[in-house]
Amino acid sequence: MANYITSLNQMIAARCAKVPRGVLFGQNINTGTFISGLSKNLTVAEGGRIINNANCENTLCGAGFGMMLGGVHAVYFAKQLDFMLLGMDHFCNTFNFIRCSRNLESLGSFQIIMLVCDQGFQGPQSSFDSYGDFCSIARIPCYTLNNNRDAEDILDMQLAVPGFRMIALSSRLCRTEFLQLEKVYRSDDCSVFQYTEGADATIVGFNFAFHEGHLLFQKMQERGLSAELFSANYVPEPSWDRIIESVARTRRLVVLDDSKSVHLPCYQLLDAIHEAGISFRRVIVTRKQVDFGMTDDKFPVDYEGIVSQLAAAPSPV
């Protein structure tokens, strides 16, 4: 079975090949390193172009917005999230000028597809794994690709759609098995995906912690427990209703978020559940400290301990 990066490269290349008037650009995207395999096999539809650029992220982000204004569907393939900090002025200010003065539905589109350096030991310039923080600053929809189902829907529904959005892949998962799952539910904005139904817990994975959530689900099954398994993306004003309804049934919530941040995207979900007046038991698995530089990016999860805690805890009244 193909691994994570190979499978996603094939899916991204197939979708980009269908983009009308598509312009794909970035550094070495169809030569050299192919951005660690992310951009192999790229082709474009009639009237489209593939452009290899110099490594100047601020300029390339500005060019992407310019093409969007001109009605073009632009896709910028970037090496990693860290380098996108150089384009933050465009994300917060250029895009705000566009949103205030133009109808986005009448424009082209600008997407950035990139890797997040979350595999550890990559040096001080490859340590930024706070995707939710990044997206919340600019109030833009941002998606992570974790398995066959969310990747298929996100690429079909978000790529070459008027406006600006970002799509990220995990470096840590590149050589792992690409998860093949069935989908139970997807919100219209692709902020929430559900993969299983169950009665004993609700499991939600944020950032790239969905794989740990899936493994926890399997550990629960081995103990005769069932769970409803979700993944969540950062989207302004996300639709949490499906998860809230699940927690109201199971009364047990496990949230896993491997972001390097003290302001985690999962806190917004927790606030929404509390505001709904639901009594529930919760297990929150996050990084215990936020380290940058030469740090090991392992995301340890005490699966057996969590399963035992869920099995022993009575349901709240």
C-alpha positions in Angstrom: 0.0 0.0 0.0 1.3 3.5 -0.9 2.5 5.7 1.9 1.1 9.0 3.0 3.2 11.3 0.9 3.0 9.2 -2.3 -0.7 8.8 -2.0 -1.3 12.5 -1.4 1.0 13.5 -4.2 -1.0 11.4 -6.6 -4.3 12.9 -5.4 -3.0 16.5 -5.5 -1.5 16.1 -9.0 -4.7 14.5 -10.3 -6.8 17.4 -8.9 -4.4 20.1 -10.1 -4.5 18.7 -13.6 -8.2 19.5 -13.8 -7.9 23.2 -12.7 -9.0 25.5 -15.5 -6.4 28.2 -16.2 -4.4 26.9 -13.3 -1.0 28.3 -12.5 1.1 26.1 -10.2 4.2 27.8 -8.8 7.0 27.4 -6.2 10.6 26.6 -5.8 11.7 23.3 -7.6 8.1 22.1 -7.9 8.8 20.0 -11.1 12.5 19.5 -10.8 15.2 18.8 -8.2 13.7 17.8 -4.8 10.0 18.3 -5.8 9.6 19.6 -2.3 10.3 16.2 -0.7 8.0 14.5 -3.1 5.0 16.8 -2.5 5.0 18.3 -6.0 6.0 15.3 -8.2 4.0 14.5 -11.4 2.3 18.0 -11.7 0.6 18.8 -14.9 -1.9 21.5 -15.9 -5.0 21.7 -18.0 -5.1 23.7 -21.3 -4.2 27.3 -20.7 -2.4 26.6 -17.4 1.3 27.0 -16.5 3.8 25.5 -14.1 6.4 28.0 -13.0 9.6 27.4 -11.0 10.4 30.5 -8.9 13.2 31.8 -6.9 12.9 31.3 -3.1 11.2 34.6 -2.2 8.1 33.8 -0.2 6.8 37.3 0.5 6.9 38.1 -3.3 5.3 34.7 -4.2 2.4 35.2 -1.8 1.8 38.7 -3.2 1.9 37.2 -6.8 -0.7 34.6 -5.7 -3.1 37.3 -4.6 -2.5 39.2 -7.8 -3.4 36.2 -9.9 -6.5 35.7 -7.8 -7.5 39.3 -8.5 -7.0 38.6 -12.2 -9.3 35.6 -12.2 -6.6 33.0 -12.2 -6.6 29.8 -10.1 -3.2 30.0 -8.5 -1.6 27.2 -6.4 1.6 27.9 -4.5 3.6 24.8 -3.4 5.7 25.8 -0.4 8.3 23.8 1.4 7.1 24.4 4.9 4.9 26.4 7.2 7.8 28.3 8.8 8.5 30.1 5.5 4.9 31.3 5.2 5.6 33.7 8.1 7.3 35.8 5.5 4.0 36.2 3.8 2.0 37.1 6.9 1.6 40.7 5.8 -0.2 39.6 2.7 -2.4 37.2 4.5 -3.5 39.7 7.1 -3.5 43.0 5.1 -3.5 42.3 1.3 -6.2 39.8 1.7 -8.2 42.1 4.0 -8.1 44.8 1.4 -9.4 42.4 -1.2 -12.2 41.1 1.2 -13.3 44.7 1.9 -13.4 45.9 -1.7 -14.2 42.9 -3.9 -16.7 40.1 -4.1 -14.6 37.0 -3.6 -17.1 34.9 -5.7 -16.2 37.0 -8.7 -12.5 36.4 -8.4 -10.1 33.5 -9.1 -8.5 31.6 -6.3 -5.2 31.3 -4.4 -4.3 28.2 -2.5 -1.0 27.4 -0.7 -0.2 23.7 -0.3 2.7 23.0 2.1 4.4 20.7 4.5 4.5 21.3 8.3 7.9 20.3 9.9 6.6 18.1 12.7 9.1 15.2 12.6 11.7 16.7 15.0 15.4 17.5 14.8 15.1 19.9 11.9 16.8 23.0 13.3 15.6 26.4 14.5 14.2 27.5 11.1 12.0 24.4 10.8 10.1 24.3 14.1 6.9 26.1 13.6 4.0 23.8 14.1 1.3 26.2 15.2 -1.0 25.9 12.1 -4.1 26.9 14.0 -2.5 30.1 15.4 -1.2 31.0 12.0 -4.6 30.7 10.4 -6.5 32.4 13.2 -4.3 35.5 12.9 -5.4 36.0 9.3 -8.9 34.5 9.8 -8.5 32.2 6.8 -9.7 28.6 6.4 -6.9 26.1 6.7 -7.0 22.3 6.3 -4.9 19.3 7.2 -4.8 16.2 5.1 -4.9 13.0 7.3 -6.5 10.2 5.4 -8.1 9.2 2.1 -11.5 10.6 2.9 -10.7 14.1 4.2 -8.0 14.5 1.5 -10.5 13.6 -1.3 -13.2 16.0 0.0 -10.9 18.9 0.8 -9.2 18.8 -2.5 -12.4 18.5 -4.4 -14.3 21.2 -2.5 -11.5 23.7 -1.6 -9.0 23.6 -4.4 -9.7 26.2 -7.2 -12.6 27.7 -5.3 -12.8 31.5 -5.3 -11.0 33.0 -2.3 -7.9 32.1 -0.3 -7.1 29.1 1.8 -4.2 26.9 2.9 -3.8 23.1 2.9 -1.1 21.4 4.9 0.6 17.9 5.0 2.6 16.4 7.9 6.3 15.7 7.4 6.1 13.3 10.4 3.6 11.1 8.5 5.3 11.1 5.1 6.5 7.5 5.3 3.6 6.1 7.3 0.7 4.1 5.9 -1.9 6.2 4.3 -5.1 5.6 6.3 -8.1 4.3 4.3 -11.3 5.1 6.1 -15.0 5.4 5.5 -16.8 8.6 6.2 -19.9 8.9 8.4 -20.3 12.7 8.1 -18.6 15.9 6.8 -19.7 19.5 7.6 -20.4 21.7 4.6 -17.3 23.8 5.3 -15.0 20.8 5.8 -14.2 21.8 9.3 -15.4 18.5 10.8 -15.2 14.9 9.6 -16.7 11.9 11.3 -15.5 8.4 10.7 -17.1 6.1 13.2 -20.2 5.8 15.5 -20.1 4.6 19.1 -21.5 5.0 22.6 -18.6 5.1 25.0 -16.6 8.3 24.0 -16.1 11.0 21.5 -12.6 11.3 20.1 -11.5 14.5 18.2 -8.1 14.9 16.6 -6.8 18.4 15.8 -3.8 19.5 13.7 -2.0 16.1 12.8 -3.1 14.2 15.9 -5.9 12.4 14.1 -3.6 9.4 13.6 -3.2 9.1 17.4 -6.9 9.5 17.7 -7.5 6.6 15.3 -5.1 4.4 17.2 -6.9 5.2 20.4 -10.1 4.2 18.8 -8.6 0.8 17.9 -7.3 0.4 21.4 -10.8 1.0 22.7 -12.2 -1.6 20.4 -9.8 -4.2 21.8 -11.3 -3.5 25.2 -14.9 -3.9 23.9 -15.5 -0.1 23.9 -16.9 2.0 21.0 -16.3 5.6 20.1 -17.2 8.3 17.7 -14.1 9.4 15.9 -13.7 13.0 14.4 -11.0 15.1 12.8 -11.3 18.9 12.9 -9.8 21.7 10.8 -9.3 25.4 11.5 -12.1 27.3 9.8 -13.4 30.7 10.9 -16.7 30.1 12.7 -16.6 26.3 12.4 -19.6 24.0 12.6 -19.2 22.1 15.9 -22.8 20.9 16.1 -22.1 17.3 15.1 -19.3 17.0 17.8 -21.5 18.7 20.4 -24.3 16.2 19.7 -21.9 13.3 20.0 -20.6 14.5 23.4 -24.2 14.9 24.6 -24.7 11.2 23.9 -21.4 9.7 25.0 -20.7 12.1 27.9 -17.0 11.5 27.5 -14.6 13.5 25.3 -11.0 12.8 24.3 -9.3 15.7 22.5 -5.8 15.3 21.0 -4.0 18.3 19.6 -0.2 18.1 18.7 0.1 21.8 17.9 3.1 23.6 19.4 1.0 26.3 20.9 -0.5 27.5 24.2 -3.6 28.7 22.4 -4.9 25.5 20.9 -7.6 25.3 18.3 -9.3 22.6 20.5 -10.1 25.2 23.2 -12.7 26.8 20.9 -14.5 23.4 20.8 -14.4 23.0 24.5 -15.9 26.4 25.1 -18.7 25.6 22.7 -19.5 22.3 24.5 -19.5 24.1 27.9 -21.8 26.8 26.5 -24.2 24.1 25.4 -24.6 23.1 29.0 -23.5 19.5 28.6 -22.0 17.7 31.5 -19.1 15.5 30.4 -15.8 13.9 31.4 -12.8 15.0 29.3 -9.3 13.9 28.6 -7.1 16.5 26.9 -3.8 15.3 25.3 -1.5 18.1 24.2 2.2 18.9 24.3 3.3 19.6 27.8 5.6 22.4 26.8 6.2 24.4 23.6 9.8 23.9 22.4 11.4 25.4 19.4 14.8 24.5 17.8 16.3 21.0 18.0 13.4 19.3 19.7 12.0 15.8 19.3 8.5 16.1 17.9 7.2 12.8 19.2 3.6 13.2 20.5 3.3 10.6 23.3 -0.1 9.3 24.2 -0.9 7.0 27.1 -3.4 4.9 25.2 -3.8 2.2 27.8 -4.2 4.8 30.6 -6.9 6.7 28.6 -8.8 3.5 27.7 -8.7 2.4 31.4 -9.9 5.8 32.5 -12.8 5.7 30.0 -13.8 2.2 31.0 -13.8 2.9 34.7 -15.4 6.3 34.8 -19.2 6.4 35.2 -21.1 8.6 32.9 -21.9 12.1 34.3 -25.5 12.7 35.2 
